[in-house]
Amino acid sequence: MENLILSFNVVAPLCIVMALGYFLKYIKVLDNSSVKVMNNATFKVFLPTLLFYNIYTTDLCNVFNPKLMIFAATSIIALFGVLFLIIPIIEKDNKKRGVMIQGTFRSNFVLFGIPVATSLVGEGKIGTTALLIGIVVPLFNFLSVIALETFRGGNINIKKIIHGIITNPLIIGACLGLLLLIFSIKLPVFIVSTIKDISKMATPLSLTLLGASFSFSNVKKYLKETIIVVLGKLIITPLIFIVISYYCGFRDVSLLSLMIMFASPTAVSSFQMAMQMDGDSDLASQIVVFTSAFSIVTVFSWIFVLKQLSLI
């Protein structure tokens, strides 16, 4: 019962804040235009600041885990490769293929990783998760561009991919935090305090905007594709890789970080990327909505199971 309550207490706040965002949109306090502007600000300012702060305040000696970093990157690449073979067999429409591949392997790790890890292990102990985000986010971006470019029929522009990665605000925030951490550069107390205050805005604002972005249109049109991605993203992929992670010896915060990486819903930015690269953006939107909605149940379940088995 204790683990059940703990799991509920971790996931329920995420659900409530997302529901608040949907309600604010419903009563027209927020509209599509304001949500778009605020999403842009969150992506470029608040989330990078949160990532910077969590890495900057990390005890690097205690959280740096090369085995974990290599395993995470290898797992994502392996999953991407399998999806690249399977999805074209299931789906014949090129515009949907790239979107389905991206929707299955690319998770909303930043938005779900830090709050879930903080709830379970405490604010001062999530350096492992923050560092892992710094590795995973550029890899997600790189592979997403490859998938969408391939099924758009265009030539893959390596320079464009690299430019997109190095100008990604999340990557910049993570790299700055890591550089200051590695070289033991200490910022003035008032600056760190300001950064901390700004970072506190990132999670509730992001979750509110995610809830406000929910749209349940085109459900019937994309029902088959959505079901495939939701099952693959939230159940099949986590099940396979959590088991592999266990047998590779990962436990506690390392296993927790991997669980969140595999079990989080599809990244919100996947919709914008699909729209920019001629993918089926309507399908991408549906995938974000339904993986986010059902993840409330599935993430709760994964946390409960791992806590019951005393693995995290």
C-alpha positions in Angstrom: 0.0 0.0 0.0 2.9 2.4 0.8 4.4 2.0 -2.7 0.9 2.4 -4.3 0.4 5.7 -2.4 4.0 6.8 -3.3 3.4 6.0 -7.0 0.2 7.9 -7.0 1.7 10.9 -5.3 4.4 11.1 -8.0 2.1 10.9 -10.9 -1.1 12.7 -9.6 0.5 16.2 -9.6 1.5 15.8 -13.2 -2.0 14.8 -14.1 -3.6 17.7 -12.2 -1.4 20.3 -13.7 -2.0 19.0 -17.2 -5.8 18.9 -16.5 -5.5 22.6 -15.4 -3.9 23.5 -18.7 -6.7 21.8 -20.6 -9.4 23.5 -18.5 -7.7 26.9 -19.0 -7.8 26.3 -22.7 -11.5 25.2 -22.5 -12.6 28.3 -20.7 -10.5 30.4 -23.1 -8.1 31.8 -20.6 -5.5 30.4 -23.0 -5.8 30.1 -26.8 -3.7 28.5 -29.5 -1.7 31.7 -30.1 -0.8 32.2 -26.5 0.0 28.5 -26.0 2.3 28.6 -29.0 4.2 31.7 -27.8 4.5 30.4 -24.2 5.7 27.0 -25.5 8.4 28.8 -27.4 9.5 30.7 -24.3 9.5 27.6 -22.2 11.5 25.6 -24.7 14.1 28.4 -25.2 14.4 29.8 -21.7 12.8 27.9 -18.8 13.6 24.2 -19.6 17.2 25.0 -20.6 17.6 26.9 -17.3 16.2 24.0 -15.4 18.5 21.6 -17.1 21.5 23.9 -16.5 20.7 24.3 -12.8 20.3 20.6 -12.2 23.6 19.8 -13.9 25.5 22.7 -12.4 24.5 21.7 -8.8 25.3 18.1 -9.3 28.1 16.2 -7.5 29.8 14.9 -10.7 32.0 12.4 -8.9 29.0 10.6 -7.5 26.7 10.6 -10.6 29.0 10.2 -13.6 28.3 6.8 -14.9 29.8 6.0 -18.3 28.2 2.5 -18.4 24.7 4.2 -18.0 25.4 6.8 -20.7 26.7 4.2 -23.2 23.8 1.8 -22.5 21.2 4.6 -22.9 22.6 5.8 -26.2 23.0 2.2 -27.5 19.5 1.3 -26.5 18.0 4.3 -28.3 19.9 3.6 -31.5 18.9 -0.1 -31.4 15.3 0.8 -30.9 15.5 3.3 -33.7 17.0 0.6 -36.0 14.3 -2.0 -35.2 11.5 0.6 -35.8 13.1 1.6 -39.1 12.6 -2.0 -40.2 9.2 -2.7 -38.7 7.2 0.5 -39.2 7.5 0.5 -43.1 6.0 -3.0 -43.0 3.0 -1.9 -40.9 2.4 1.5 -42.5 2.6 2.2 -46.3 2.2 6.0 -46.2 5.6 7.7 -46.1 4.3 10.8 -44.3 3.1 8.6 -41.5 6.1 6.3 -41.3 8.6 8.9 -40.1 6.1 10.3 -37.6 5.4 6.8 -36.2 9.1 6.0 -35.8 9.7 9.3 -34.1 6.6 9.0 -31.9 7.7 5.6 -30.6 11.4 6.1 -29.8 11.5 9.8 -28.8 10.3 10.5 -25.3 9.4 13.7 -23.4 12.4 12.9 -21.1 13.1 16.5 -20.1 9.5 17.3 -19.0 8.8 14.0 -17.2 12.4 13.0 -16.2 13.2 15.7 -13.7 9.9 16.0 -11.9 9.4 12.3 -11.5 13.0 11.7 -10.4 12.8 14.7 -8.0 9.6 13.3 -6.5 11.1 9.9 -5.9 14.7 10.6 -4.9 14.8 14.3 -3.9 16.0 17.5 -5.6 19.6 17.0 -4.7 20.0 13.5 -6.1 18.8 13.8 -9.7 22.2 14.7 -11.2 22.3 11.2 -12.9 19.0 12.0 -14.6 20.1 15.5 -15.6 23.3 14.2 -17.1 21.5 11.4 -19.0 19.2 14.0 -20.5 22.2 15.9 -21.8 23.2 12.7 -23.7 19.8 11.6 -24.8 18.2 14.9 -26.1 20.7 15.5 -28.9 20.5 11.8 -30.0 16.7 12.1 -30.1 17.0 15.2 -32.3 19.6 13.6 -34.6 17.6 10.4 -35.2 14.3 12.2 -35.6 15.7 14.3 -38.4 17.0 11.1 -40.1 13.6 9.4 -39.8 11.6 12.3 -41.1 14.1 13.2 -43.9 14.3 9.5 -45.1 10.5 9.1 -45.5 10.1 12.6 -46.9 12.3 11.4 -49.8 14.9 14.1 -49.4 18.6 13.9 -49.0 19.8 13.8 -45.4 21.7 17.1 -44.7 24.3 16.3 -42.1 25.3 20.0 -41.7 21.7 20.9 -41.1 21.3 18.1 -38.5 24.4 19.2 -36.6 23.4 22.8 -36.7 20.0 21.9 -35.3 21.6 20.0 -32.5 24.2 22.6 -31.5 21.6 25.4 -31.5 19.1 23.4 -29.5 18.5 25.4 -26.3 18.3 22.3 -24.2 21.7 21.1 -25.5 23.2 24.6 -24.9 21.8 24.6 -21.3 23.1 21.2 -20.6 26.6 21.9 -22.1 27.0 25.2 -20.2 26.0 23.5 -16.9 28.5 20.6 -17.6 31.3 23.0 -18.6 31.0 25.0 -15.4 30.7 21.8 -13.4 33.8 20.1 -14.9 36.0 23.2 -14.6 34.6 24.0 -11.1 33.5 27.5 -12.1 31.4 29.0 -9.4 28.8 31.6 -10.2 27.9 34.4 -7.8 25.3 33.4 -5.2 22.8 36.0 -6.5 23.0 34.6 -10.0 22.6 31.0 -8.9 19.6 32.0 -6.7 18.0 33.7 -9.8 18.6 30.7 -12.0 17.1 28.5 -9.3 14.0 30.7 -9.2 13.6 30.7 -12.9 14.1 26.9 -13.1 11.2 26.4 -10.7 8.8 27.8 -13.3 9.8 25.3 -16.0 8.0 22.1 -14.9 4.6 23.5 -13.9 4.5 25.8 -16.9 5.5 23.1 -19.3 2.9 20.7 -18.0 0.2 23.3 -18.1 1.0 24.1 -21.7 1.0 20.4 -22.5 -2.5 20.1 -21.1 -3.6 23.2 -23.1 -2.2 21.6 -26.2 -4.5 18.6 -26.0 -6.8 18.2 -29.0 -9.0 15.1 -29.5 -9.8 15.8 -33.2 -9.0 13.2 -35.9 -9.3 10.3 -33.4 -11.0 8.0 -35.9 -8.8 9.0 -38.8 -5.6 8.0 -37.1 -7.0 5.3 -34.7 -4.9 2.4 -36.0 -1.6 4.3 -36.1 -2.2 5.9 -32.7 -2.9 2.6 -31.0 0.2 1.1 -32.5 2.4 4.0 -31.3 0.8 4.2 -27.8 1.2 0.5 -27.2 4.8 0.6 -28.5 5.8 3.7 -26.7 4.2 3.2 -23.3 4.1 -0.6 -22.8 6.2 -2.7 -25.2 9.3 -0.5 -25.3 9.5 0.1 -21.6 8.9 -3.6 -20.8 11.7 -4.8 -23.1 14.3 -2.3 -22.1 13.5 -2.2 -18.4 14.1 -5.9 -18.3 17.3 -5.6 -20.2 18.4 -2.7 -17.9 17.7 -4.9 -14.9 19.9 -7.8 -16.3 22.6 -5.3 -17.1 22.8 -4.5 -13.4 21.2 -1.0 -13.2 19.4 -0.2 -10.0 18.1 2.8 -8.0 18.4 6.2 -9.6 20.1 4.7 -12.7 17.2 2.3 -13.3 14.7 5.0 -12.5 16.3 7.3 -15.1 16.2 4.6 -17.7 12.6 3.8 -16.9 11.6 7.4 -17.3 13.5 7.6 -20.6 11.7 4.6 -22.0 8.3 5.1 -20.5 7.7 8.8 -20.9 5.2 10.0 -23.5 6.3 11.3 -26.9 8.1 14.6 -26.9 5.9 17.6 -27.6 8.5 19.0 -30.0 8.0 16.0 -32.2 4.9 17.7 -33.5 6.7 20.9 -34.5 9.5 18.8 -36.2 7.0 16.8 -38.2 5.2 19.9 -39.3 8.5 21.5 -40.4 9.7 18.4 -42.3 6.6 17.5 -44.2 5.5 14.6 -42.0 1.9 14.0 -41.1 1.7 16.7 -38.4 -1.9 15.8 -37.5 -0.9 12.2 -36.7 2.1 13.6 -34.7 -0.3 15.8 -32.7 -2.5 12.8 -31.9 0.5 10.7 -30.8 1.6 13.5 -28.4 -1.9 13.8 -27.0 -2.7 10.2 -26.4 0.8 9.1 -25.2 0.7 12.0 -22.7 -2.8 11.1 -21.5 -2.3 7.3 -21.1 1.2 7.8 -19.7 -0.4 9.0 -16.4 -1.6 5.4 -15.9 1.4 3.6 -17.4 4.2 5.7 -15.7 2.3 5.2 -12.4 2.3 1.4 -13.1 6.0 1.2 -13.9 6.9 3.2 -10.7 4.7 1.0 -8.6 6.1 -2.3 -10.0 9.7 -1.2 -9.6 9.1 0.1 -6.1 7.4 -3.2 -5.2 10.4 -5.1 -6.4 12.7 -2.8 -4.5 14.6 -1.9 -7.6 14.3 1.9 -7.3 
